[in-house]
């Protein structure tokens, strides 16, 4: 299965990608996680990415396409993958379509902007492994510590309210048009996000397996 997850920032792509990765036994590839790793390691890519991410803007297409071309060559992509955060523009989708990668399905996860602002206001992320929690909807077993690796939990720098508003604007202008793009290609299925993670996972699997 080669699957694209399409949704607004904070809609729950990462949370559902984790569930789907276990369900289908294929890796989930988060472009945001790749970029944040580069930022924390201080690479050239990281230095460029930080400027865009902190402003709620997208990394330039040519750069992102190059990063993903390299990622797709890795061995773990052989039996399929879940794309969490790529493509995010028509140019990125066209580059993917021009490659020899065949996408099986595109899942659009629908969540309204108001819910997203509330969710991102409560998100916590592990500074070591990137696992995601929420102050109300997904609390860690020990406060401030990651259940998976024991790492310290913190707030993502781009989850500040003003950056979240900018990310939503960027999503509506540049990424939302991909919904029609993939509908026209006959690849789109749609799931409505629910207020509980488990209910959303059920809706996602039903949409994919319908
Ligand atoms: P990225 O890391 O991909 O961020 P994003 O798309 O903004 O998405 P998020 O990771 O913020 O949210 P999510 O949808 O994964 O939600 P989550 O599961 O965490 O990208 C960051 C930046 O990198 C971009 O802004 C851009 O600058 C750059 N970038 C990345 N890809 C790029 C590309 N292709 N081209 C150019 N630039 C690129 O859930 C959110 C919270 O809600 C969590 O706390 C979670 O526990 C909770 N939650 C989830 N589901 C539910 C539910 N159903 N009910 C209640 N709570 C829930």
Boltz pocket constraint, residues with backbone or C-beta under 6 A from the ligand:
constraints:
  - pocket:
      binder: B
      contacts: [[A, 7], [A, 8], [A, 9], [A, 10], [A, 11], [A, 12], [A, 13], [A, 14], [A, 15], [A, 16], [A, 30], [A, 31], [A, 32], [A, 33], [A, 35], [A, 49], [A, 52], [A, 53], [A, 56], [A, 57], [A, 58], [A, 59], [A, 60], [A, 64], [A, 84], [A, 85], [A, 86], [A, 87], [A, 88], [A, 92], [A, 119], [A, 120], [A, 122], [A, 123], [A, 124], [A, 132], [A, 133], [A, 134], [A, 135], [A, 137], [A, 138], [A, 158], [A, 167], [A, 193], [A, 194], [A, 195], [A, 196], [A, 197], [A, 198], [A, 200]]
      max_distance: 6.0
